[in-house]
Amino acid sequence: METKAEPGNISPVVSANAWHLFRVRPNNHPSRRITGMAELLNRAWDVGLVEWSSALVSTENIAAIKNALTVAGLTKDAETSIGASRAADLAVNVVLPFVHSWGFITKITALPEGALALYRAWPPLQENALTRETLRVINFRTVGVSGITNESEFKRTARRQQGLIYLYKKHFQGH
């Protein structure tokens, strides 16, 4: 017989002293992330995680996907476990690639097409040090090498941010 775990009646498996939390912001504490993930699994429980994720992508609605992946506090006084920006990160880095791959494996062509269309349209994720540094270096090298300032604005999307992270890790990290 399967039963769902209810919030508040789960005993800790790992003691609080085992967490290594140096430089971890309180909003990123592992217990909050685990609580949020448990709630997402609970939401998908009846249909299964694959079907639930596929149904999210099938909505073709960015706001609906972010809303489904956002986990507010599970009690009246609790803080949000997965906020809107972390939900967007989950969508772009986990849900869309998974559903895209699942569609190829199962030959359900609407899934990879839908996931790719959402990925291409997804607005920018939260800025981070890697994307800022890559843009700084690219702009510096453009001006430094050619002597011409590139005045065109860099259109920010989640897809382009991931490209900036790739460039940083491939060409700038450790150099």
LUMTIDREN-24982 format. One line per field, with one value per residue: y negated, z negated, x negated of N, C-alpha, C in turn. Coordinates in steps of 0.001 Angstrom, whole numbers, plus 524288, in hexadecimal, padded with zeros to 5 digits. Layout:
! residues N
nyy <- [Y ...]
nzz <- [Z ...]
nxx <- [X ...]
cayy <- [Y ...]
cazz <- [Z ...]
caxx <- [X ...]
cyy <- [Y ...]
czz <- [Z ...]
cxx <- [X ...]
This chain:
! residues 175
nyy <- [80496 7F782 7EB60 7DDB1 7D4BF 7CB73 7BDA6 7B9E6 7C33E 7C8FA 7CEC2 7CA38 7CF91 7CDB0 7C7D1 7BAA3 7B6A6 7BAEE 7B557 7AD5F 7A0D9 797D4 78B8E 78C93 78730 783FD 7856C 78D17 79610 7A39B 7A979 7A3B2 7A45E 7AF20 7B09D 7AAD1 7B0B5 7BA11 7B6F2 7B4C7 7BEE7 7C347 7BDEF 7C269 7CC7F 7D2AF 7D3DD 7D5ED 7D28C 7D149 7D05F 7C7AC 7BFD7 7BFCB 7BC82 7B265 7AD82 7AEB6 7A74B 79E79 794E5 78BBB 7861C 78C7F 79592 791F7 78F28 798F2 79DB4 797D9 79749 79397 78FC6 79A97 79A37 790B2 7895E 78BEF 78A37 7880A 79352 795D4 78BFF 782C7 78044 78896 79091 78E57 7906E 79B45 79E7C 79BC1 7A0CC 7AB0D 7AF72 7ACB8 7B0B4 7BB55 7BE71 7BC70 7C3FB 7CD0D 7CCEB 7CF09 7D921 7DEB2 7DCB2 7D529 7CB14 7C11D 7BE70 7BC7F 7B44E 7ACDF 7AB1B 7A6E5 79DE0 79842 7970D 790B6 787AC 784D7 77B71 77393 779BD 77866 76F49 77232 773B6 77873 7769F 76BB7 769B5 76EA1 7689F 75F20 7617C 7644E 75AEE 75472 75927 757E7 74D07 74B29 750B2 74DF2 74373 73F13 73BE1 7441E 74132 7463D 74BAF 7565A 7603B 76551 771F3 77E13 7861A 7812E 77E02 787AC 78A43 782AA 78627 78FB3 78BF7 786B1 78EFD 7952E 78E8B 78660 788C4 78ABA 78631]
nzz <- [80000 80386 7FDFB 7FC39 7F7DA 7EE3D 7EC85 7E1EA 7DC36 7DDD5 7DA2C 7D7DB 7DF72 7E068 7D7CA 7D2E9 7D160 7D91F 7E248 7EB3C 7EB5D 7EDE2 7F363 7F7CE 7FB41 7F337 7F891 7FF8A 7FA0C 7F841 7F381 7F597 80086 801D3 7FD0A 80400 80D3E 80A21 80982 8141A 8182C 81303 817E5 821A8 81FD5 821AE 82CAE 82FDD 8312D 83B32 84208 83D76 83EAE 84998 84BF3 847FF 84F0F 857F0 856B5 85B01 85684 85074 846F6 841AC 84055 83A01 83157 82E43 82AEB 822A0 814FE 80ABE 7FD14 7F4FB 7EC3F 7E513 7E0A1 7E528 7ED3B 7FB1D 80243 80C61 8144E 81E4D 8251B 82376 82697 83135 833E5 831EF 8398D 84331 84263 83F57 840B6 84B4B 85197 84E93 851C4 85C54 85F33 85C18 8631B 86C79 86A6A 8694A 8728E 87383 879C5 877B8 86DCF 86D65 8749A 86FED 8666C 86A22 86F3F 866A6 86107 867DF 8674C 85CF4 85301 84DAE 8439C 835EC 83407 8335F 82E41 835D3 83FBD 83FE7 83F81 848C9 8507C 84E6C 85101 85B98 86008 85D62 86307 86D28 86E70 86C0F 873BA 87E06 87D4A 87E7E 87914 8759D 87761 8776D 8707C 867CC 868D3 85EAA 85ADB 85513 85A71 85F6B 856A6 852CA 85ABA 85904 84F74 8528F 85969 8521A 84B81 852C9 8578B 850F7 84649 83C78 84211]
nxx <- [7FCBE 7FDA4 7FA32 7FB66 7F1E9 7F407 7F27D 7EAAF 7EB18 7E247 7D6D4 7C9BE 7BF6F 7B52A 7AC82 7AD0D 7A339 79D2B 79DFF 79747 795FD 790AA 79007 799DF 7A580 7B088 7BA31 7B78E 7B63B 7B451 7BC8D 7C580 7C5D0 7C6FF 7D0A3 7D6CE 7D547 7D9C0 7E428 7E616 7E526 7ED8B 7F5C8 7F542 7F797 800FF 801F1 7F801 7EA7E 7E604 7EEBC 7F380 7EBDF 7EB4C 7F568 7F50E 7EE19 7F3F4 7FB97 7F794 7F5D4 7EEF1 7F03A 7F76D 7F191 7E93E 7EF34 7F331 7EA1E 7E70B 7E629 7ECDA 7EC73 7EF29 7F4EE 7FC58 7F54B 7EBFA 7E0A0 7DEAF 7DB9A 7D838 7D619 7DA91 7D215 7CB24 7D1A7 7D257 7C7F6 7C7EF 7CF10 7CA0D 7C050 7C245 7CCED 7D02D 7C771 7C81D 7D260 7D179 7C9E4 7CF4E 7D796 7D23E 7CE8C 7D7DF 7DC85 7E437 7E6FF 7EAF5 7E7C2 7DC3E 7DC34 7E2D8 7DD89 7D426 7D7C3 7DBA1 7D249 7CC83 7D26D 7D258 7D174 7C6BA 7BF32 7BC11 7B1EB 7A423 7970C 790A2 7955D 79545 78A7B 786FF 78C10 78725 77CA9 77D95 7813D 778C8 77091 7745A 7745F 769F1 76403 7679A 7693B 772B4 77EB8 788CC 7955D 79ED7 7A95D 7A8FE 7B192 7B82C 7BADB 7BEE0 7BA28 7B1A9 7AC3B 7A900 7A242 79A91 796AE 79282 78A98 78467 780F2 77BAE 77425 77099 76FDF 766E3 75ED9]
cayy <- [80000 7F2B6 7E6DF 7D8D3 7D232 7C65A 7B9E6 7B99E 7C846 7CBA9 7CE01 7C96C 7D417 7CB9B 7C400 7B53D 7B5B4 7BD1A 7B19F 7A9C1 79C57 79337 7883D 78DE8 7836B 786A3 786FA 7919D 79A4B 7A89E 7AB53 7A0FE 7A68E 7B46C 7AFE6 7A938 7B51F 7BDC4 7B4FA 7B5A8 7C47F 7C413 7BC02 7C5FC 7D1CD 7D5A9 7D523 7D753 7CE11 7D0B9 7CE44 7C275 7BC5A 7BF6D 7B953 7ACF2 7AB9D 7AEA1 7A284 79A72 79012 78AE6 7848D 7910E 79922 78FA3 78F7B 79E66 79F20 7948C 799A3 78FCA 7923E 79EB5 798A3 78B19 7863E 78DE5 78747 78ABF 79744 7950A 78724 78254 7807B 78DFA 793AB 78D7D 79377 7A0CC 79F5A 79B61 7A452 7B06A 7B139 7AC66 7B49B 7C09B 7BF71 7BCA1 7C929 7D101 7CCDD 7D1D1 7DEB5 7E106 7DB21 7D1A5 7C67C 7BC39 7BD29 7B995 7AF65 7A944 7A9B8 7A37E 798D1 79590 795A5 78C43 78310 783DF 77686 7746C 77B87 774B9 76E3C 77475 771BD 77A8E 773E5 7664E 769C4 76FF3 763F4 75B3C 76314 763F9 75561 75272 75B2F 75591 747AD 74B3E 752D5 74B25 73DDA 73D71 73D60 74693 73E7C 7495A 74DDC 75C06 761E1 76925 77636 78263 788F9 77E53 77E41 78CB9 789D2 77FAD 78996 79356 78920 785B2 793D7 79731 78B1B 7826F 78AD7 78C55 783B3]
cazz <- [80000 803D8 7FB2C 7FD0F 7F32C 7ED5A 7EA4D 7DC3F 7D989 7DFD8 7D6A0 7DAC6 7E01C 7DFAF 7D383 7D47D 7D12A 7DDC7 7E699 7EBFC 7ED16 7EE8B 7F7CF 7F9E2 7F990 7F0A3 7FC5C 80273 7F669 7FA72 7F175 7F880 805CB 80170 7FC02 808F3 810E2 80830 80B16 819C2 818DD 81132 81C00 82626 81DD4 823F6 83238 830A5 8324D 840DB 8443C 83B4A 84159 84F0F 84C1A 84745 85402 85BC0 8561B 85E20 853AF 84CE7 841CB 83F31 83ECB 8356D 82CF9 82C8A 82872 81E0C 8103E 80681 7F7F0 7F452 7E7E3 7E52E 7DF2B 7E7B7 7F1B6 80018 80304 811AC 81643 823F1 82821 82329 829DC 8369E 83473 8325F 83EA0 8477A 841BD 83E1A 8430D 85109 853F1 84D9E 85520 861A6 85FD1 85BB1 86814 8705F 86913 86A29 877CE 8732A 87BF5 8757E 86901 86E55 87748 86C0B 862C0 86CDF 8700C 86197 85FD6 86B2C 865D0 8574E 851A9 84AD1 83E38 8326C 8356A 82FE8 82F14 83A9F 84451 83FBF 840D9 84E4E 85381 84DAB 853F6 8612D 86166 85CF9 8676C 871FC 86EB3 86BEA 87871 882CC 87C5B 87F90 874F7 87786 874F2 8777E 86B67 86775 86744 85A79 85A44 8521F 85E21 86015 851B5 8528C 85E52 85658 84B86 85583 85B0F 84D80 849C9 856F2 8593D 84D47 8410C 83B54 8458C]
caxx <- [80000 7FA9F 7FC4B 7F88E 7EFE3 7F669 7EEC8 7EA81 7EAAA 7DDB2 7D26B 7C4D7 7BC07 7AFEA 7AC92 7AC11 79D8E 79A9E 79E50 792EF 79906 78D6E 79168 79F03 7A969 7B4F5 7BE28 7B5AB 7B526 7B60D 7C18E 7C99F 7C5FB 7C91F 7D637 7D924 7D548 7DDA8 7E945 7E6A6 7E630 7F2E2 7F94A 7F4FE 7F856 8055C 8011B 7F289 7E723 7E552 7F399 7F452 7E82D 7ECF1 7FA28 7F36B 7EBF3 7F83B 7FEB4 7F4F3 7F6B9 7EA89 7F22C 7F9DA 7ED59 7E6B4 7F2D7 7F377 7E526 7E649 7E847 7ED57 7EC02 7F313 7F837 7FD85 7F0BD 7E73B 7DEA1 7DEFA 7D784 7D63C 7D851 7DB63 7CD33 7C91F 7D531 7D09E 7C31C 7C977 7D18D 7C641 7BBDD 7C3D2 7D1D5 7D023 7C3EA 7CA1A 7D6E0 7CF5F 7C780 7D35E 7DA64 7CF20 7CE6F 7DD10 7DE3E 7E8B2 7E45E 7ECE9 7E4DF 7D76D 7DD69 7E4F1 7D95F 7D077 7DA50 7DBA3 7CCDC 7CB10 7D576 7D21A 7CED3 7C1D6 7BF27 7B987 7AC6D 7A03B 791BD 78E55 7976B 7934E 784EB 78667 78D7E 78303 7780F 77ED1 78159 7736F 76D81 77650 7726C 76446 761A8 768FF 76995 77814 78258 78D92 799BE 7A3A0 7AAD2 7A91D 7B6D2 7B79A 7BE94 7BC8C 7B6DA 7ACBC 7A961 7A65C 79DD9 7967E 79459 78F42 785E7 78126 77E70 7784D 76FEF 76EB8 76F05 76191 75AF9]
cyy <- [7FB25 7EE6E 7E228 7D6D1 7CCD5 7C2B1 7B9F7 7BEDA 7CB8D 7CA9E 7CD72 7CE63 7D277 7C787 7BE91 7B400 7B7A2 7B954 7AE39 7A4DC 7975D 79086 789D5 789F7 7864C 7886E 78BC5 79640 79F70 7AA76 7A8A5 7A337 7AC0D 7B42A 7AE64 7ADAF 7B937 7BC04 7B5AA 7BB6C 7C5CE 7C257 7BFCC 7CB8E 7D4F1 7D73C 7D6FC 7D29A 7CD21 7CE49 7C8B7 7BE7F 7BB8E 7BC05 7B38D 7AAA5 7AB26 7A9D5 79E26 79509 78F67 78999 7892F 794EE 79705 79011 79509 7A01A 79BBF 79721 79585 792AF 79615 79DC6 792BC 787BD 787D6 78A67 78A9A 78E8E 796C5 7903B 78717 782B6 785E9 7919C 7931C 79079 79944 7A1FA 79F9F 79F8B 7AA03 7B223 7B120 7B046 7BA3A 7C1ED 7BFB7 7C20D 7CD7B 7D15D 7CFAE 7D7AE 7E15C 7DFDA 7D80E 7CC45 7C154 7BAA8 7BA5F 7B46A 7AB4C 7A773 7A5ED 79E11 795AC 793B9 790D8 78740 7817C 77ECF 7778C 77668 77764 7741B 770F2 77284 773A6 777A6 76E43 76616 76AEF 76B4A 75FC4 75C8F 762A2 75E4C 7530F 75432 758D1 75019 747B6 74CF6 74F66 74541 73BAE 73F5E 73F97 74431 741CA 74BCB 753CA 75D93 76649 76CF8 77A68 7856F 78646 77E30 78372 78CDA 786D3 782FF 78D94 790B2 78836 78A9C 795E6 793C8 78786 78487 78CAF 789E7 77E7D]
czz <- [80000 800B4 7FC63 7F7D5 7F2C5 7EB15 7E45B 7D98B 7DB99 7DC23 7D9C8 7DAE3 7DF18 7DB56 7D59C 7D489 7D600 7E261 7E6B0 7EE7E 7EDA4 7F3A0 7FA8B 7F7B4 7F71C 7F479 7FF7F 7FEE5 7F894 7F867 7F431 7FDF9 805C3 80062 8010C 80CD1 80F33 809C1 810F2 81AE4 81726 8155B 8209D 824BA 820D1 829A1 83358 83286 83829 8434C 84265 83E0E 84706 84F9D 84B57 84C67 85817 85B34 8599A 85BA9 84F8E 8476D 83EE8 83D4A 839F6 830A0 82ACD 829AB 823B5 81964 80BF8 80152 7F723 7EF96 7E81A 7E430 7E201 7EC48 7F6A7 8009F 8085D 813D2 81C34 82704 827F3 82669 82F9B 837AD 83520 837B4 842F8 8471B 840C5 84150 848FF 8537F 8532F 85158 85AD9 862BF 85FB3 860C4 86C60 86F56 86A7F 86F8B 877BD 874CA 879AB 8709E 86A17 8711B 87370 8683B 86549 86DCE 86AF9 86026 862F2 8696A 8601B 85625 84E69 8454A 83AE9 83404 83190 8317B 8343C 83F6F 84473 8416D 8469E 851B9 85314 85105 859D4 862F2 8614D 861AA 86C95 872A0 86F16 870FC 87D2E 88222 87D51 87B20 87770 874A1 874BE 87221 86BC1 86585 86351 85A6D 8570C 8558E 85ECB 85B07 85138 8564C 85BE6 85241 84E2B 85734 85681 84BFB 84DCE 857D9 8550E 847E7 84063 83EC5 84360]
cxx <- [7FC8D 7FD48 7F8F2 7F69C 7F269 7F250 7EF21 7EA0B 7E620 7D92C 7CD65 7C18F 7B66A 7B02A 7AB37 7A63D 79AB2 79AA9 7996B 7953A 795D7 78ED4 79684 7A2E5 7AE01 7B92B 7BC94 7B472 7B752 7BB55 7C623 7CA28 7C859 7CF03 7D90F 7D97A 7D943 7E322 7EA1E 7E7CE 7EBBD 7F6D6 7F994 7F691 7FC6B 8046C 7FB92 7EF6B 7E67D 7EA2E 7F496 7F0D3 7E9B9 7F1C9 7F8D7 7F17A 7F044 7FBBB 7FCA6 7F57E 7F279 7EC6B 7F490 7F5B5 7EA95 7EA34 7F31A 7EE8D 7E3D5 7E8EB 7E836 7ECAC 7F06C 7F692 7F8D0 7F8AB 7EBBE 7E5AF 7DF05 7DA6B 7D4F8 7D901 7D897 7D64A 7CAC0 7CC93 7D3BB 7CB92 7C457 7CBCA 7CD7E 7C1FF 7BD57 7C88F 7D1A1 7CC54 7C5DB 7CE91 7D534 7CD17 7CB96 7D680 7D76D 7CF22 7D392 7DF49 7E362 7E6A9 7E639 7E9D7 7DFB6 7D866 7DF63 7E0CD 7D587 7D2D1 7DA70 7D626 7CB2B 7CDBD 7D4C2 7CF2D 7C9ED 7C2BC 7BC76 7B3C5 7A8CC 79AD5 78F69 79048 7957C 78D95 78417 787D2 7894D 77E45 7790C 77ECF 77BE2 7703C 76F4A 7741D 76C7B 761C5 762BC 768FC 76EFF 77B88 78740 7922A 79EAE 7A484 7AB11 7AE88 7B64D 7BC29 7BBE1 7B8BE 7B193 7A998 7A683 7A1BB 79958 793BA 790C9 78A29 7823A 77E29 77A92 77381 76DA7 76D6E 76969 75D67 75956]
